[in-house]
Amino acid sequence: MSLLKCHGFLFDMDGVLVDSRAVVDRCWRRWAARHDMDPEPIIAVAHGRRSSDTLREVAPHLDIAAEVAWLDEAERTDMDGLTAMPGAVALLTHLPGVSWAIVTSAGDALARERLTVCGLPIPRALIASERITNGKPAPDGYLAGARALGIAPADCVVFEDSPPGVEAGLAAGARVVGIATTYPAERLARATRVVRDLSEVHVGRDHAASAGLMGDSVFHVLLGA
């Protein structure tokens, strides 16, 4: 068991809140088949990143904007098998809306559709791919999420399932809880802590610490089964 204290929470979406792994794999395999490419090296680097960043790495010779549009449409029309990750519904419905945001490499429309399909609440602050200049592992998204909450990054806890996401959270100055759903725990070793999934995350309000604050609350985050 580990204990962290914070004022706010910044969640990645895919692999942390939403299980979209099958959808992402299917769409990248379809894309690779269109271009007669081996899908395995592509899928190995695609999770946790914007499609545009993956494409610039694996196929810089193509029209990136056109390929992103194809992938976005493929993912938008493929919702088969989408489900909330373990513990996600219980945790999000327990948190005050002003205390948490989502920072995702998905586009805004796709993120909202996936959250709705999975029965998850849509946050007041949703930092989608089109709202930032540099994708993960750059810290832009998590810095924007903290700003949207009005909370310093150092007072936030980030929840991430990918190495680029862990690096983004750390670079923003936040503490990072690695979620070992998409990658094995050893790939997330730079995270502050690593848990299996959100069912091992328990949040309560620290009433004594919150009593003297104007606006922000202090939360204690207990990590472990």
C-alpha positions as CSV (number, residue, x, y, z in Angstrom):
1,M,0.0,0.0,0.0
2,S,1.2,3.5,-0.9
3,L,-0.3,6.9,0.0
4,L,-0.1,10.1,-2.1
5,K,-1.8,13.5,-1.4
6,C,-2.9,15.8,-4.1
7,H,-5.4,18.5,-5.1
8,G,-6.3,17.2,-8.6
9,F,-6.3,14.2,-10.9
10,L,-5.3,14.0,-14.6
11,F,-6.3,10.9,-16.4
12,D,-5.2,9.5,-19.7
13,M,-8.2,7.9,-21.4
14,D,-7.4,4.9,-23.6
15,G,-5.9,2.1,-21.5
16,V,-6.7,3.9,-18.2
17,L,-10.4,4.7,-18.3
18,V,-11.5,3.0,-21.6
19,D,-10.4,-0.4,-22.9
20,S,-10.0,0.4,-26.6
21,R,-7.0,-1.9,-27.2
22,A,-8.8,-4.2,-29.6
23,V,-10.2,-1.2,-31.6
24,V,-6.8,0.5,-31.8
25,D,-5.1,-2.8,-32.9
26,R,-7.8,-3.5,-35.5
27,C,-7.6,0.0,-37.0
28,W,-3.9,0.1,-37.3
29,R,-3.9,-3.4,-38.8
30,R,-6.4,-2.2,-41.4
31,W,-4.2,0.8,-42.1
32,A,-1.1,-1.3,-42.4
33,A,-2.8,-3.6,-44.9
34,R,-3.8,-0.6,-47.1
35,H,-0.1,0.3,-47.4
36,D,1.3,-3.3,-47.5
37,M,3.2,-2.7,-44.2
38,D,3.9,-5.1,-41.3
39,P,1.5,-4.0,-38.5
40,E,3.5,-5.3,-35.6
41,P,6.2,-2.6,-35.3
42,I,3.5,0.0,-35.8
43,I,1.2,-1.3,-33.1
44,A,4.3,-1.5,-30.8
45,V,4.7,2.2,-30.8
46,A,1.1,3.4,-31.4
47,H,-0.5,3.1,-28.0
48,G,-0.4,6.3,-25.9
49,R,0.5,8.6,-28.8
50,R,-1.3,10.8,-31.3
51,S,-1.9,9.1,-34.6
52,S,-0.1,11.9,-36.3
53,D,3.1,11.3,-34.2
54,T,3.0,7.6,-34.9
55,L,2.6,8.2,-38.7
56,R,5.5,10.7,-38.8
57,E,7.7,7.9,-37.3
58,V,6.5,4.9,-39.4
59,A,5.4,6.5,-42.7
60,P,6.9,10.1,-43.0
61,H,6.6,9.8,-46.8
62,L,2.8,9.8,-46.8
63,D,0.3,12.6,-46.5
64,I,0.0,12.7,-42.7
65,A,-3.2,14.8,-42.6
66,A,-5.0,12.4,-45.0
67,E,-3.8,9.3,-43.1
68,V,-4.9,10.8,-39.8
69,A,-8.3,11.5,-41.2
70,W,-8.6,7.9,-42.4
71,L,-7.6,6.5,-39.0
72,D,-9.9,8.9,-37.1
73,E,-12.8,7.8,-39.2
74,A,-11.9,4.1,-38.8
75,E,-11.7,4.5,-35.0
76,R,-14.9,6.6,-34.9
77,T,-16.9,3.9,-36.6
78,D,-15.5,1.0,-34.7
79,M,-16.9,0.8,-31.2
80,D,-17.1,-3.0,-31.0
81,G,-15.7,-4.3,-27.7
82,L,-15.2,-0.9,-26.1
83,T,-15.7,-1.1,-22.3
84,A,-14.8,0.8,-19.2
85,M,-11.5,-0.3,-17.6
86,P,-11.9,-1.9,-14.1
87,G,-12.4,0.6,-11.4
88,A,-13.0,3.6,-13.8
89,V,-16.7,4.1,-13.3
90,A,-16.5,3.8,-9.5
91,L,-13.5,6.2,-9.2
92,L,-14.8,8.9,-11.6
93,T,-18.3,9.1,-10.2
94,H,-16.8,9.5,-6.7
95,L,-14.6,12.5,-7.6
96,P,-15.8,16.1,-7.6
97,G,-16.0,17.4,-11.1
98,V,-13.8,20.3,-10.4
99,S,-10.9,18.0,-9.3
100,W,-10.2,16.0,-12.4
101,A,-9.5,16.2,-16.1
102,I,-8.8,13.9,-19.0
103,V,-5.7,14.4,-21.2
104,T,-5.9,12.1,-24.3
105,S,-4.1,11.5,-27.5
106,A,-7.5,11.0,-29.1
107,G,-9.5,13.7,-30.9
108,D,-12.2,15.5,-28.9
109,A,-15.2,13.9,-30.8
110,L,-13.8,10.4,-30.6
111,A,-13.0,10.8,-26.9
112,R,-16.5,12.0,-26.1
113,E,-18.0,9.1,-28.1
114,R,-15.9,6.5,-26.3
115,L,-16.6,7.9,-22.9
116,T,-20.4,7.8,-23.6
117,V,-20.3,4.3,-25.0
118,C,-18.5,3.1,-21.9
119,G,-20.9,4.9,-19.5
120,L,-18.2,7.2,-18.1
121,P,-18.8,10.8,-17.3
122,I,-17.4,13.5,-19.6
123,P,-15.3,15.9,-17.6
124,R,-15.5,19.7,-17.6
125,A,-11.9,19.7,-18.7
126,L,-11.1,17.5,-21.7
127,I,-7.7,18.1,-23.2
128,A,-7.9,16.3,-26.6
129,S,-5.2,16.0,-29.3
130,E,-6.2,19.0,-31.3
131,R,-5.9,21.3,-28.3
132,I,-2.1,20.9,-27.9
133,T,0.9,21.5,-30.1
134,N,3.1,18.7,-29.0
135,G,1.8,15.2,-28.1
136,K,3.1,12.9,-25.4
137,P,5.9,12.4,-24.3
138,A,5.9,16.3,-24.4
139,P,4.3,17.7,-21.2
140,D,1.9,20.1,-23.1
141,G,-1.3,18.1,-22.5
142,Y,-0.8,17.6,-18.8
143,L,0.3,21.3,-18.3
144,A,-3.0,22.3,-20.1
145,G,-5.0,19.9,-17.9
146,A,-3.5,21.3,-14.7
147,R,-4.2,24.9,-16.0
148,A,-7.8,24.0,-16.8
149,L,-8.3,22.8,-13.2
150,G,-6.5,25.8,-11.8
151,I,-4.1,23.5,-9.9
152,A,-0.3,23.4,-10.0
153,P,1.0,20.3,-11.8
154,A,3.0,19.4,-8.7
155,D,-0.3,19.1,-6.8
156,C,-1.8,16.7,-9.4
157,V,-1.5,13.0,-9.8
158,V,-1.4,11.7,-13.4
159,F,-2.7,8.2,-14.3
160,E,-1.0,6.7,-17.4
161,D,-0.7,3.3,-19.1
162,S,2.1,4.0,-21.6
163,P,5.8,5.0,-21.4
164,P,5.2,8.2,-23.5
165,G,2.4,9.2,-21.2
166,V,4.5,8.5,-18.0
167,E,7.2,10.7,-19.4
168,A,4.7,13.5,-20.3
169,G,3.3,13.5,-16.7
170,L,6.8,13.6,-15.2
171,A,7.9,16.3,-17.5
172,A,4.9,18.4,-16.5
173,G,6.1,18.2,-12.9
174,A,3.3,15.9,-11.7
175,R,3.5,12.6,-9.8
176,V,2.5,9.7,-12.1
177,V,0.7,6.4,-11.3
178,G,1.4,3.9,-13.9
179,I,-1.5,1.6,-14.9
180,A,-0.1,-1.8,-16.1
181,T,-2.9,-2.5,-18.6
182,T,-1.3,-1.9,-22.0
183,Y,2.4,-2.3,-21.1
184,P,4.0,-4.5,-18.5
185,A,4.9,-2.8,-15.2
186,E,8.6,-2.8,-16.0
187,R,8.0,-0.5,-19.0
188,L,6.4,2.0,-16.6
189,A,9.1,1.8,-14.0
190,R,9.8,5.6,-14.1
191,A,6.3,6.2,-12.7
192,T,6.0,7.3,-9.1
193,R,4.0,4.1,-8.4
194,V,2.6,1.3,-10.6
195,V,-0.7,-0.5,-10.0
196,R,-2.6,-3.1,-12.0
197,D,-5.6,-0.9,-12.8
198,L,-7.9,1.7,-11.2
199,S,-9.6,-0.9,-9.0
200,E,-6.4,-0.6,-6.9
201,V,-6.8,3.2,-6.5
202,H,-8.8,4.5,-3.6
203,V,-9.4,8.2,-3.1
204,G,-10.8,10.0,-0.1
205,R,-10.9,13.7,0.9
206,D,-8.5,14.8,3.6
207,H,-11.0,17.0,5.6
208,A,-8.4,18.2,8.1
209,A,-6.0,19.4,5.4
210,S,-8.8,20.9,3.3
211,A,-10.4,22.9,6.1
212,G,-8.1,25.9,5.8
213,L,-8.1,26.1,2.0
214,M,-10.1,28.4,-0.2
215,G,-11.5,26.3,-3.1
216,D,-9.1,23.4,-3.5
217,S,-9.6,20.2,-1.6
218,V,-6.8,17.8,-0.5
219,F,-7.3,14.2,-1.4
220,H,-5.4,11.2,-0.1
221,V,-4.8,8.5,-2.7
222,L,-4.3,4.9,-1.4
223,L,-2.7,2.6,-4.0
224,G,-2.8,-1.1,-3.7
225,A,-5.2,-4.1,-3.8
